[in-house]
Amino acid sequence: MPILDVQHIEKHFGETRVLEDISFSLEQGQALAIIGSSGSGKTTLLRCINFLETPDQGKIVVNGETLFDAADPATQREREVRKKRLHFGLVFQSFNLFPQYTALDNITLAPRLLAQEQPDFKARKKEILEEIVVEGRELLRKMGLSDRADHYPHQLSGGQQQRVAIARALALKPDILCFDEPTSALDPELTGEVLKVIRSLAEQKTTMMIVTHEMAFARDVADQVIFMDSGVIVEQGEARQVIEHPKEERTRQFLSRYSEN
Amino acid sequence: MLLSVSFTLLEGLVVTLELFALTLLFALPLGLIISFGSMSRWLPLRAVVKTIVWIVRGTPLMLQIMVVFFGPGLLFGLPLLPRFTAAVVTFVINYACYFSEIFRGGIQSVPRGQQEAGLVLGMTRSQIFFKVTLLQVIKRIVPPMGNEFITLVKDTALVRVISVYEITWMGETYIKQGMIWPLFYTAVFYLLVNGILTLLFGWFERKMDYFK
């Protein structure tokens, strides 16, 4: 059974159809890259999966559980949607770190708030909060940022900020980690450190969806690739095959524009 | 003479400061509530709130003071509110409307991504407001709030129209005795209060400097 099964997603913004009959699935431990030109609907798709947009049609199933069904309003209640979001983590193009918190506090804020909902929180408060901080520091270490724990976002480079954002998303142990063009807002010399972190997550078999413009990275790191154009999936398949030997003419045209640059 | 003028003016200053403090105490929370109303997704509420804000900001505060004090009696035959109470009520409504626009501007200037980041981390809307948005709003509204506070100190002089004896009124009583210097002396008190406010706001602005 796939960990994620997306069925016939459709989304309109007013009269414009931005997603049309999107279906795909993702296996546990796999990385899926979504490529395509700007405005092709990649980001909207990722936002639908993270419940930041509500699809007009379709279903989203995680681990066999239907999290979203456009035909069933009961799956769209705010209270439950909040919990469902926790199946996914999302790393934004523009990091969206909380500026008033240190790197460590950015990572531990949400876990601390969620811990308050545990039934044994009152009894084990100190212990639980200490655990959260230990895990937060461990994540920073994995991101190579141990010495930046007490820095505020504006004191960090873009690449460091994005690595803190990745740690923040990982802190909630999502089933599927999503990246929305994680390196697009970075200076070219800073993209490498972020891609390296994502690559190591892939090696540790983290289930991921990555919207990206880095074709070589998608080819080398992803297991599957989806190419989108004008709101539809034009081609999907094994990463190396789609990027090196695309079947569809539109995919070929898109990729050739990239290899020219 | 100097001593007796000082005591008279200090008596007026107490009234001025009471009006100032009570206005802030009630207008700040009320302003926040009004700002939520003006950002409501429900059009009728938004329309009503925006209309009220337009009327309150669009008419002179002095006129509003008179309407609140004399209106209930002349329109409905109700007993008059105590003068000071009428003054506080008018100032709270008036300043809450100005504050609400400052809050709205502050809240809307926090990037949408902050809220989205909170949402994908499983936070509730109130957690996002109090733990993520609020401090960023406060930081952004410190300079315009400083302006409003200083204006408020001086606006309190308007309550003379319903004979509340604040400091400017007290200073004016000496004109009839042919003395002008008590008015300058009055100005010194305003300058002192606003000087302190300016320092406090400057200090707070620096305190918020630790993040961008």
Boltz contact constraints between the chains, C-beta under 6 A:
constraints:
  - contact:
      token1: [A, 50]
      token2: [B, 120]
      max_distance: 6.0
  - contact:
      token1: [A, 52]
      token2: [B, 116]
      max_distance: 6.0
  - contact:
      token1: [A, 82]
      token2: [B, 122]
      max_distance: 6.0
  - contact:
      token1: [A, 85]
      token2: [B, 120]
      max_distance: 6.0
  - contact:
      token1: [A, 85]
      token2: [B, 122]
      max_distance: 6.0
  - contact:
      token1: [A, 86]
      token2: [B, 122]
      max_distance: 6.0
  - contact:
      token1: [A, 90]
      token2: [B, 120]
      max_distance: 6.0
  - contact:
      token1: [A, 92]
      token2: [B, 113]
      max_distance: 6.0
  - contact:
      token1: [A, 94]
      token2: [B, 113]
      max_distance: 6.0
  - contact:
      token1: [A, 96]
      token2: [B, 113]
      max_distance: 6.0
  - contact:
      token1: [A, 96]
      token2: [B, 117]
      max_distance: 6.0
  - contact:
      token1: [A, 98]
      token2: [B, 132]
      max_distance: 6.0
  - contact:
      token1: [A, 99]
      token2: [B, 211]
      max_distance: 6.0
  - contact:
      token1: [A, 99]
      token2: [B, 212]
      max_distance: 6.0
  - contact:
      token1: [A, 100]
      token2: [B, 135]
      max_distance: 6.0
  - contact:
      token1: [A, 100]
      token2: [B, 211]
      max_distance: 6.0
  - contact:
      token1: [A, 110]
      token2: [B, 121]
      max_distance: 6.0
  - contact:
      token1: [A, 113]
      token2: [B, 127]
      max_distance: 6.0
  - contact:
      token1: [A, 114]
      token2: [B, 122]
      max_distance: 6.0
  - contact:
      token1: [A, 152]
      token2: [B, 211]
      max_distance: 6.0
  - contact:
      token1: [A, 154]
      token2: [B, 212]
      max_distance: 6.0
